[in-house]
Amino acid sequence: MYKLITFLLMTSTCVGAEKLSFQQSLNLSTDRLTAIEIINGAGDIIVTTNQGNEILVNATIVSDKYPSMERFREVFDRDMVFTIVRESEYAVLRGHAKPNLRKSPDIQIHLNIQIPVSMDVKIDDGSGSINVSDVGGNLDIDDGSGHIIVNGIGGSLDIDDGSGDIEISHAKGTIKIDDGSGDITLTDSDGDVKIEDGSGDITIRTSHGNVEIDDGSGDIHLSNIDGSAKIKDGSGSIYIDSLGGSLTIKSAGSGKVIIDGENRTKEFN
């Protein structure tokens, strides 16, 4: 009995370590740079714009694995990469574990990044939310998991996402989304939209271009679309209101088809 009690006490002291965090900053002049590539392993990413000629990075590094700040900083310096460098016309920002480690350091790097408004942005992210606003150039996101929010994009937008909801508003250029799972909501876009989706609802409100959707499962809601719409749907209902161009439904799956409030399911089944 004594041995059992001792084991339980020892176990309880090893579980539930305090969450530790510290701040770290980077900056880089954008002279002769046209784009930034952000490569992050785990952690949230926020990208906003400024009126200067520098990239400013403020990072919050977090973990609940380590017994002391001293040990935490030691492992971070040894096992993590946190740098920003020039590579040709790109700035490359890295925040991730070093390759070929025997075990994960379980450290998250949350990034708050400010860039000049005209720069293109490429994000390669493992996990964590992504929030990008008011970028004037093109935006390319390759994301494993986490919520994606894009508000105000002047160029084209390309998203390859594993899982997590996607919200896009006020996009000027073309939009291409390849999504595994999670809802997609698009509001106020000027360019053409092409979406390939595994599962999750798709909602598009006020689009001035053409819309093409290849959907596995989930409802589709389209409203105030100036251009044409092409839809291939596996399962889930389709709701369309105020479509300016032509409508092509290659397959409607197992759900209803409601167009301008009228049930037209039989026409497409």
Secondary structure as the mmCIF struct_conf table of DSSP 4:
data_model
#
loop_
_struct_conf.conf_type_id
_struct_conf.id
_struct_conf.beg_label_comp_id
_struct_conf.beg_label_asym_id
_struct_conf.beg_label_seq_id
_struct_conf.end_label_comp_id
_struct_conf.end_label_asym_id
_struct_conf.end_label_seq_id
HELX_RH_AL_P HELX_RH_AL_P1 TYR A 2 CYS A 14
BEND BEND1 VAL A 15 GLY A 16
HELX_LH_PP_P HELX_LH_PP_P1 ALA A 17 LYS A 19
STRN STRN1 LEU A 20 SER A 29
TURN_TY1_P TURN_TY1_P1 ASP A 31 ARG A 32
STRN STRN2 ALA A 35 ALA A 42
BEND BEND2 GLY A 43 GLY A 43
STRN STRN3 ILE A 45 ASN A 50
BEND BEND3 GLN A 51 ASN A 53
STRN STRN4 GLU A 54 SER A 63
BEND BEND4 ASP A 64 LYS A 65
BEND BEND5 PRO A 67 SER A 68
HELX_RH_AL_P HELX_RH_AL_P2 MET A 69 ASP A 79
STRN STRN5 MET A 80 GLU A 87
TURN_TY1_P TURN_TY1_P2 SER A 88 GLU A 89
STRN STRN6 TYR A 90 ALA A 97
HELX_LH_PP_P HELX_LH_PP_P2 LYS A 98 LYS A 98
TURN_TY1_P TURN_TY1_P3 PRO A 99 ASN A 100
BEND BEND6 ARG A 102 LYS A 103
STRN STRN7 GLN A 108 PRO A 116
TURN_TY1_P TURN_TY1_P4 VAL A 117 SER A 118
STRN STRN8 ASP A 120 SER A 127
BEND BEND7 GLY A 128 GLY A 128
STRN STRN9 ILE A 130 VAL A 135
BEND BEND8 GLY A 137 GLY A 137
STRN STRN10 LEU A 139 SER A 145
BEND BEND9 GLY A 146 GLY A 146
STRN STRN11 ILE A 148 ILE A 153
BEND BEND10 GLY A 154 GLY A 155
STRN STRN12 LEU A 157 SER A 163
BEND BEND11 GLY A 164 GLY A 164
STRN STRN13 ILE A 166 ALA A 171
BEND BEND12 GLY A 173 GLY A 173
STRN STRN14 ILE A 175 SER A 181
BEND BEND13 GLY A 182 GLY A 182
STRN STRN15 ILE A 184 SER A 189
BEND BEND14 GLY A 191 GLY A 191
STRN STRN16 VAL A 193 SER A 199
BEND BEND15 GLY A 200 GLY A 200
STRN STRN17 ILE A 202 SER A 207
BEND BEND16 HIS A 208 GLY A 209
STRN STRN18 VAL A 211 SER A 217
BEND BEND17 GLY A 218 GLY A 218
STRN STRN19 ILE A 220 ILE A 225
BEND BEND18 GLY A 227 GLY A 227
STRN STRN20 ALA A 229 SER A 235
BEND BEND19 GLY A 236 GLY A 236
STRN STRN21 ILE A 238 LEU A 243
BEND BEND20 GLY A 245 GLY A 245
STRN STRN22 LEU A 247 SER A 251
TURN_TY1_P TURN_TY1_P5 GLY A 253 SER A 254
BEND BEND21 GLY A 255 GLY A 255
STRN STRN23 VAL A 257 ILE A 259
TURN_TY1_P TURN_TY1_P6 ASP A 260 GLY A 261
STRN STRN24 GLU A 262 ASN A 263
HELX_RH_AL_P HELX_RH_AL_P3 THR A 265 PHE A 268
#
